[in-house]
Amino acid sequence: MNDQPARSAPWSETDGVFLLRSVATAMVRLSDIASPGTFALPYPDEAQRALNNMVLNCLMLKARPPESLPHLVEWAAQRPLDRWPITLPPDAVPPGSLLLDKATRQPTQLCYEWAVDAEDSGARYSEQRYMAAASSRCREENYPEAYQAFRLLLVRRPVLTHRELTTIPAAADGDLGPLVDLMHDVYQPAPAGYLDRERRSYTACARCHTLLHLTTEDGLWCERQRCRNLDTVRRGREYQADDGGGVQLLIRPLRQWVSEPGAMETRLARQLTAIGADVELWPGFGAYGMRVRLPDDTVLAVDHKDWASPALLGRRATMPSPDPPYDRCVWVIPAARLRDQPAFRTTFERYRWSASPELMTDRELLRAARQLPETGRVGTRYADSGDEPTGGPF
């Protein structure tokens, strides 16, 4: 299953790491319960603990501490992490990165990555317990079709009306099987931050179909970096607040760790199939993202990993389950990550603690697969700049 927690390799500076995890966890927790910055005493336990730890750290470093929780929230939304008075390992955070989006005060992807990295909160903010339950139920009943249908639904329909939530399982000809009751756990009423109060409506992103969040200036913002990289926001389906009994949104952990990489994996699967590869999505009840048999009969276990932090991704570098079997394990990142962070691969390699999996971009994988009928297996070394690989990985 994607993004299972790995045994942590030691960091060179533990105090700053623990502090950043604490603050990131607090920001995620606050986003779950209200609009950050509007809290009254007493603060939620995780938020108070993060504030206390940050104040203590600042006093020890003789730096000016945040005066309150709303002040700490402002730090998270306005102050890049590389300017915080905390000591972190080299390249632990990308330059200029924030824990909260400036326009919405919502946790960034990096914030969720740090929250998941915390051992005491990782299960709460990752997809593990939901996808483990889905995998276990379908395995027990030997029902791979239900697991496939469930994964595709999470990819294609991050937003449902309440009526759709109750009727889709019946309309799916029983494909969801033992997972029907899980639907009400993973789809929850859309939070107020997505609601246009004047129009009494929610608007979906035309590209990824998740809901667009309202900004502090009455604009719209998509949580997915890929959509934001494509210039302007594109409005998609509009849902009235009372449409079909109310609007249901896939919970954030599943949007981030299942729906988003799943969309990328389905797109990559189509591209690989078009050049002659045999692709199975989410084999072995989600053992990994794709099982790819290439034209030279090499079998790859492929997972799409679009992480903001190459250091945190490197710390999770482990091999997936050997069943279904494969020859090589590959983690694929979007080519845009290397454009935005030229040292992404170097940082990933610095923090990984196992030799596998291999890391390459989606473009590198496709390019190498196209070359296979002519060249067969070749070298695996790449330039860190994101330029074309010298030869190819197979």
C-alpha positions as CSV (number, residue, x, y, z in Angstrom):
1,M,0.0,0.0,0.0
2,N,1.3,3.5,-0.8
3,D,3.2,5.5,1.8
4,Q,3.4,3.0,4.6
5,P,5.6,4.3,7.4
6,A,9.3,3.4,7.3
7,R,11.6,2.9,10.2
8,S,13.2,6.3,10.7
9,A,16.8,6.9,10.0
10,P,18.4,9.2,12.5
11,W,18.4,12.9,11.8
12,S,21.5,15.0,12.6
13,E,19.5,17.5,14.7
14,T,16.6,15.9,16.6
15,D,15.3,18.9,18.6
16,G,14.4,21.0,15.5
17,V,12.9,18.0,13.8
18,F,10.6,17.2,16.8
19,L,9.6,20.8,17.1
20,L,8.7,21.1,13.4
21,R,6.7,17.9,13.6
22,S,4.9,19.3,16.6
23,V,4.0,22.6,14.9
24,A,3.0,20.9,11.6
25,T,0.7,18.5,13.5
26,A,-0.9,21.4,15.4
27,M,-1.6,23.3,12.1
28,V,-3.2,20.2,10.6
29,R,-5.3,19.6,13.8
30,L,-6.4,23.3,13.8
31,S,-7.5,23.1,10.2
32,D,-9.7,20.1,11.1
33,I,-11.7,22.0,13.8
34,A,-12.0,25.6,12.8
35,S,-10.4,28.5,11.0
36,P,-6.9,29.0,12.3
37,G,-6.3,32.3,14.0
38,T,-9.8,32.6,15.7
39,F,-9.2,30.4,18.8
40,A,-10.1,31.2,22.3
41,L,-8.4,29.9,25.4
42,P,-7.9,27.1,26.3
43,Y,-6.2,26.1,23.0
44,P,-6.4,22.5,21.8
45,D,-3.8,20.3,23.5
46,E,-1.6,19.7,20.4
47,A,-1.6,23.5,19.5
48,Q,-0.8,24.5,23.1
49,R,2.0,22.0,23.2
50,A,3.5,23.2,19.9
51,L,3.3,26.8,21.1
52,N,5.0,26.0,24.4
53,N,7.7,24.1,22.6
54,M,8.3,26.9,20.1
55,V,8.4,29.6,22.9
56,L,10.9,27.5,24.9
57,N,13.1,27.0,21.8
58,C,13.1,30.7,21.0
59,L,14.1,31.6,24.5
60,M,16.9,29.1,24.5
61,L,18.2,30.6,21.2
62,K,17.5,34.2,22.4
63,A,15.1,34.8,19.5
64,R,11.8,36.6,19.8
65,P,9.0,34.0,20.3
66,P,5.5,34.0,18.9
67,E,3.2,35.8,21.4
68,S,0.1,33.6,21.0
69,L,-1.3,30.8,18.9
70,P,-2.7,33.2,16.3
71,H,0.8,34.6,16.1
72,L,2.2,31.2,15.5
73,V,-0.4,30.6,12.8
74,E,0.8,33.8,11.1
75,W,4.3,32.5,11.2
76,A,3.2,29.3,9.5
77,A,1.4,31.3,6.8
78,Q,3.9,34.1,6.2
79,R,7.3,33.0,7.4
80,P,9.3,30.5,5.3
81,L,10.6,27.6,7.4
82,D,14.2,28.3,6.5
83,R,13.8,31.6,8.4
84,W,12.4,30.1,11.6
85,P,14.6,30.0,14.7
86,I,15.0,26.2,14.7
87,T,17.9,24.0,13.9
88,L,17.2,21.4,11.2
89,P,19.3,19.0,9.2
90,P,20.6,20.2,5.8
91,D,17.9,20.5,3.1
92,A,15.2,19.2,5.6
93,V,12.8,21.8,4.2
94,P,12.7,23.3,0.7
95,P,13.8,26.9,0.5
96,G,10.9,29.4,0.9
97,S,8.4,26.7,2.0
98,L,5.5,27.4,4.3
99,L,3.3,25.3,6.6
100,L,0.1,27.1,5.7
101,D,-1.0,28.6,2.4
102,K,-1.0,32.4,2.5
103,A,-4.3,32.8,0.7
104,T,-6.4,30.2,2.6
105,R,-4.6,29.5,5.9
106,Q,-4.9,25.8,5.0
107,P,-2.1,23.3,5.6
108,T,0.3,22.9,2.7
109,Q,1.3,19.5,1.4
110,L,4.6,19.9,3.2
111,C,2.8,20.5,6.4
112,Y,0.9,17.2,6.0
113,E,4.2,15.5,5.2
114,W,5.8,16.7,8.4
115,A,2.6,15.7,10.4
116,V,2.7,12.2,8.9
117,D,6.4,11.9,9.8
118,A,5.5,12.3,13.5
119,E,5.1,8.8,15.0
120,D,2.3,9.8,17.3
121,S,0.2,11.4,14.6
122,G,1.2,9.6,11.4
123,A,-1.7,7.2,11.5
124,R,-4.3,10.0,12.0
125,Y,-3.1,12.1,9.1
126,S,-2.2,9.4,6.6
127,E,-4.4,7.0,4.5
128,Q,-3.2,3.9,6.3
129,R,-6.1,2.8,8.5
130,Y,-8.7,3.3,5.7
131,M,-6.8,1.7,2.9
132,A,-5.6,-1.1,5.2
133,A,-9.3,-1.8,6.1
134,A,-10.3,-1.8,2.4
135,S,-7.5,-4.1,1.5
136,S,-8.1,-6.5,4.4
137,R,-11.9,-6.8,3.7
138,C,-11.4,-7.4,-0.1
139,R,-8.6,-9.9,0.5
140,E,-10.7,-11.9,3.0
141,E,-13.5,-12.1,0.5
142,N,-11.1,-12.6,-2.5
143,Y,-12.8,-9.6,-4.1
144,P,-10.1,-7.7,-6.1
145,E,-12.8,-6.1,-8.3
146,A,-14.2,-4.3,-5.2
147,Y,-10.8,-2.9,-4.3
148,Q,-10.1,-1.7,-7.8
149,A,-13.6,-0.1,-8.0
150,F,-13.0,1.6,-4.6
151,R,-9.6,3.0,-5.7
152,L,-11.0,4.3,-9.0
153,L,-13.9,6.0,-7.2
154,L,-11.5,7.8,-4.9
155,V,-9.4,9.0,-7.9
156,R,-12.3,10.1,-10.1
157,R,-14.9,11.3,-7.6
158,P,-13.3,13.2,-4.6
159,V,-16.7,15.0,-4.3
160,L,-20.1,13.4,-4.1
161,T,-23.6,14.6,-3.0
162,H,-25.1,12.7,-0.2
163,R,-27.5,11.1,-2.6
164,E,-24.7,10.0,-4.9
165,L,-22.9,8.6,-1.8
166,T,-25.8,6.4,-1.1
167,T,-26.7,5.4,-4.6
168,I,-23.2,4.9,-6.3
169,P,-22.6,1.6,-4.5
170,A,-25.9,0.2,-5.9
171,A,-25.3,1.7,-9.3
172,A,-21.8,0.0,-9.4
173,D,-23.4,-3.5,-9.8
174,G,-22.0,-4.6,-6.5
175,D,-18.4,-3.8,-7.4
176,L,-17.8,-2.1,-4.1
177,G,-18.9,-5.3,-2.3
178,P,-17.6,-5.3,1.3
179,L,-16.6,-1.6,1.1
180,V,-20.0,0.0,0.9
181,D,-20.1,1.0,4.6
182,L,-16.6,2.4,4.4
183,M,-17.8,5.1,2.0
184,H,-19.5,7.0,4.9
185,D,-16.2,7.1,6.8
186,V,-14.1,8.4,3.9
187,Y,-16.6,11.0,2.6
188,Q,-17.6,13.7,5.0
189,P,-19.7,16.9,4.8
190,A,-17.7,19.6,2.9
191,P,-16.1,22.0,5.4
192,A,-17.4,25.6,5.6
193,G,-14.1,27.0,4.1
194,Y,-15.1,25.7,0.7
195,L,-18.6,27.3,0.8
196,D,-19.4,30.5,-1.1
197,R,-21.9,31.9,1.5
198,E,-23.5,34.4,-0.9
199,R,-24.2,31.8,-3.6
200,R,-24.7,29.0,-1.1
201,S,-22.6,26.8,-3.4
202,Y,-19.3,24.9,-3.7
203,T,-17.1,24.9,-6.8
204,A,-15.0,21.9,-8.0
205,C,-11.7,22.2,-9.8
206,A,-12.2,21.5,-13.5
207,R,-8.9,19.6,-13.6
208,C,-8.8,17.3,-10.5
209,H,-12.5,17.6,-9.5
210,T,-11.8,18.3,-5.8
211,L,-13.4,21.3,-4.2
212,L,-11.8,24.7,-4.6
213,H,-11.1,26.5,-1.3
214,L,-12.1,30.1,-0.8
215,T,-9.1,32.5,-0.3
216,T,-8.9,35.4,2.1
217,E,-9.6,37.7,-0.9
218,D,-12.7,35.8,-2.1
219,G,-10.7,34.0,-4.8
220,L,-10.5,30.2,-5.4
221,W,-7.5,28.0,-4.6
222,C,-6.8,24.3,-5.5
223,E,-4.9,22.3,-3.0
224,R,-3.1,20.3,-5.7
225,Q,0.2,21.7,-6.8
226,R,-0.2,20.3,-10.3
227,C,-3.3,22.4,-10.8
228,R,-1.7,25.5,-9.4
229,N,1.2,25.1,-11.7
230,L,-1.1,25.3,-14.7
231,D,-1.6,29.0,-14.5
232,T,-5.2,30.0,-13.5
233,V,-7.8,28.2,-11.5
234,R,-10.4,26.5,-13.7
235,R,-13.9,26.3,-12.3
236,G,-15.6,23.0,-12.7
237,R,-18.9,21.6,-11.5
238,E,-20.8,23.8,-9.1
239,Y,-22.7,22.2,-6.2
240,Q,-25.5,24.0,-4.4
241,A,-25.1,23.5,-0.6
242,D,-28.3,21.4,-0.4
243,D,-27.7,19.5,-3.7
244,G,-28.7,15.9,-3.2
245,G,-28.9,16.2,0.5
246,G,-25.6,18.0,0.9
247,V,-22.1,17.9,-0.5
248,Q,-19.6,15.3,0.7
249,L,-15.8,15.6,0.3
250,L,-13.2,12.9,0.4
251,I,-11.2,13.4,3.6
252,R,-7.9,15.2,3.2
253,P,-5.6,12.2,3.9
254,L,-7.2,10.2,1.2
255,R,-7.2,13.1,-1.2
256,Q,-3.5,13.7,-0.7
257,W,-2.1,10.1,-0.3
258,V,-4.6,8.1,-2.5
259,S,-6.6,10.2,-4.9
260,E,-3.8,12.5,-6.1
261,P,-1.2,9.9,-6.7
262,G,-3.9,7.6,-8.0
263,A,-4.8,10.1,-10.7
264,M,-1.1,10.3,-11.7
265,E,-0.8,6.5,-11.7
266,T,-3.8,6.1,-14.0
267,R,-2.4,8.7,-16.4
268,L,1.0,7.1,-16.4
269,A,-0.6,3.6,-16.9
270,R,-2.4,4.8,-20.0
271,Q,0.9,6.2,-21.4
272,L,2.8,3.0,-20.6
273,T,0.1,0.9,-22.2
274,A,0.3,3.0,-25.3
275,I,4.0,2.1,-25.8
276,G,3.5,-1.6,-25.3
277,A,3.7,-2.2,-21.6
278,D,1.3,-4.4,-19.7
279,V,0.0,-2.5,-16.6
280,E,-2.0,-3.6,-13.6
281,L,-3.1,-0.8,-11.2
282,W,-2.9,-1.4,-7.5
283,P,-2.1,-5.1,-7.7
284,G,-2.3,-7.4,-4.7
285,F,-5.0,-5.3,-3.1
286,G,-2.8,-2.2,-3.1
287,A,0.6,-3.7,-2.4
288,Y,2.0,-0.9,-4.6
289,G,0.7,1.5,-7.3
290,M,1.3,-0.3,-10.6
291,R,2.8,-3.6,-11.7
292,V,4.4,-2.9,-15.1
293,R,5.6,-5.5,-17.5
294,L,7.8,-3.7,-20.0
295,P,8.4,-4.8,-23.6
296,D,11.7,-6.6,-22.6
297,D,9.7,-8.6,-19.9
298,T,11.2,-6.7,-17.0
299,V,8.5,-6.4,-14.3
300,L,8.5,-3.1,-12.3
301,A,6.7,-2.2,-9.0
302,V,5.9,1.4,-9.5
303,D,4.6,4.0,-7.0
304,H,4.0,7.6,-7.8
305,K,5.4,9.8,-5.1
306,D,4.8,13.6,-5.5
307,W,6.3,14.8,-2.2
308,A,7.3,18.4,-1.5
309,S,10.1,17.3,0.8
310,P,12.8,15.0,-0.8
311,A,14.3,14.5,2.7
312,L,11.1,13.1,4.1
313,L,10.5,11.0,1.0
314,G,14.0,9.6,1.2
315,R,13.5,8.6,4.9
316,R,10.5,6.5,3.7
317,A,12.4,4.7,1.0
318,T,11.5,1.0,1.5
319,M,10.6,-1.8,-0.8
320,P,7.0,-2.8,-1.1
321,S,5.5,-6.2,-0.6
322,P,7.2,-8.8,-2.8
323,D,3.7,-10.2,-3.7
324,P,2.9,-9.8,-6.6
325,P,6.5,-10.3,-7.6
326,Y,8.6,-7.9,-9.5
327,D,12.2,-7.4,-10.7
328,R,12.7,-3.7,-9.9
329,C,11.0,-1.2,-7.7
330,V,10.7,2.4,-9.0
331,W,9.4,5.5,-7.3
332,V,8.2,8.0,-9.9
333,I,8.1,11.8,-9.2
334,P,6.7,14.5,-11.5
335,A,9.3,16.1,-13.8
336,A,8.1,19.4,-12.4
337,R,9.6,18.6,-9.0
338,L,13.1,18.5,-10.5
339,R,12.5,21.8,-12.3
340,D,11.3,23.4,-9.0
341,Q,13.9,21.7,-6.9
342,P,17.1,20.9,-8.9
343,A,18.6,19.2,-5.9
344,F,15.6,17.0,-5.3
345,R,17.3,13.7,-6.3
346,T,20.5,14.5,-4.4
347,T,18.6,15.3,-1.2
348,F,16.5,12.1,-1.6
349,E,19.6,10.0,-1.9
350,R,21.2,11.7,1.2
351,Y,18.3,10.8,3.4
352,R,17.3,7.4,2.1
353,W,18.5,4.5,4.3
354,S,18.1,1.6,1.8
355,A,19.4,1.1,-1.7
356,S,15.9,0.7,-3.2
357,P,13.6,1.9,-4.6
358,E,15.0,3.7,-7.6
359,L,13.9,7.3,-8.2
360,M,13.1,8.7,-11.6
361,T,10.7,11.2,-13.1
362,D,7.6,10.1,-15.1
363,R,9.2,11.4,-18.3
364,E,12.4,9.4,-17.6
365,L,10.4,6.2,-17.1
366,L,8.4,6.7,-20.3
367,R,11.5,7.6,-22.3
368,A,13.4,4.6,-21.0
369,A,10.4,2.3,-21.8
370,R,10.2,3.6,-25.3
371,Q,13.9,2.7,-25.9
372,L,13.6,-0.9,-24.6
373,P,12.7,-2.7,-27.9
374,E,15.9,-1.2,-29.4
375,T,18.4,-1.1,-26.6
376,G,17.3,-3.5,-23.9
377,R,18.7,-3.0,-20.4
378,V,21.2,-0.2,-19.9
379,G,22.7,1.9,-17.2
380,T,20.9,3.7,-14.3
381,R,22.8,6.9,-13.6
382,Y,21.1,10.3,-14.1
383,A,22.2,13.9,-14.0
384,D,20.8,15.7,-11.0
385,S,19.7,18.7,-13.1
386,G,16.7,16.8,-14.5
387,D,18.3,16.5,-18.0
388,E,17.7,13.4,-20.1
389,P,19.2,10.3,-18.6
390,T,22.4,9.0,-20.0
391,G,21.1,5.8,-21.6
392,G,18.1,4.8,-19.5
393,P,17.3,2.8,-16.4
394,F,16.5,-0.6,-18.0
